[in-house]
């Protein structure tokens, strides 16, 4: 007895799908094309933002992508991505690597693979100086703004009884606070510092942090060769002082942030 043409084609398709994971090797594809497609934000200073003079995207995450590409022996193909599109773009295979303020969570780890965490920072709430809001419990019944799809949004929902209002980027979320539409802004400290330092003493941090966030780079699931290669590049960068140098460039004493890099490269397994 023979298979019908339709049944035969279906069987062939299933066999190809079953074999596909064995063929997948994004590191080999990347080496063959000669470039690393790395996505960063483009409106989150100093991680990834547009330089007004050159119109190019610059920042700590951009330099991190460039350094990893160099260690891997390929050129950098930089792409811009929004906060909410980070994981979908990676999961769909449109980019090789995400370096975009990507905080580790167990929920995200079910969708993508994380490299080692290259820094850890507190997630803070910014409020008006005269707001009278001093601890997380004070936000019950209040409104907090946050980036849509970000870990500050996640922790604001988990740690407070506030209504969380989301926006497409930090400037829009901060504008809502300036205009009195929300009572606080949830943001990771490296990005939040400038809003406090550059507004003439009108805003301050709530002392109690929402959380401490381990930040890493993202790789598509089931790409062990690429994940291992990126982790090795980051280990070499740490040993050579390259990550410290990039942090000092964007966050050090001569920057407007003056934030120390308190935690060194840490295996992501420490947070699982």
URZI-V169277 format. One line per field, one symbol per residue. ss: DSSP state (h for helix, s for strand, l for the rest). phi: phi as a letter, one per 20 degrees, with the letter a starting at -180 (. if undefined). psi: psi as a letter, one per 20 degrees, with the letter a starting at -180 (. if undefined). A space follows every 50 residues. Layout:
ss = ???
phi = ???
psi = ???
This chain:
ss = llllhhhhhhhhhhhhhhhhhhhllhhhhhhhhlssssssllsslllsss llllllsslhhhhhhhhhhhhhllsssssslllllhhhhhhlllllssss sssllhhhhllsssllslsssssssssslllllllhhhhlllssssslll hhhhhhhhhlllsssssllhhhhhhhhhlllllssssshhhhhhhhhlll llssslllllsssssssssslllhhhhhhhhhhhhhhhhllhhhhhhhhh hllllllllllllllslhhhhl
phi = .dffgfffffffffffffeggfefbfffffffenbdeddcfcccfdfbbe fffdmeecpfffffgfffgffemceddecdbegfegfgfffemecebdcb leffcfffffdcedffeeaccfedddcfgefmecbfffegmedceaffne fgfgffffecdeeeddcfbggfffgfffemfcebceafggefgffffddm mecbefgfffaddedcddcfgmcfffgffffffffffffemffgffffge cfgeeeeldfefdegcgfffde
psi = pqqrgghghghgghhghhighhhpnhgggghghjqoopprrjknpjgorp phgijqprrghghggggggghikrrpnpqqqrgiiggghghijiqhqpnm lnqpqhghiihrqqaqpirpqqprpprqhjhjoirhiijpjappqqppjr hhgghhhhirkrpppqrhrgghhhhhghjjhrirppqqghhhghhghjkk jiqrqpgoqhrppppaqpqqqkmhggghggggghghgghijgggggghgh iahiriglpqnhpappphhii.
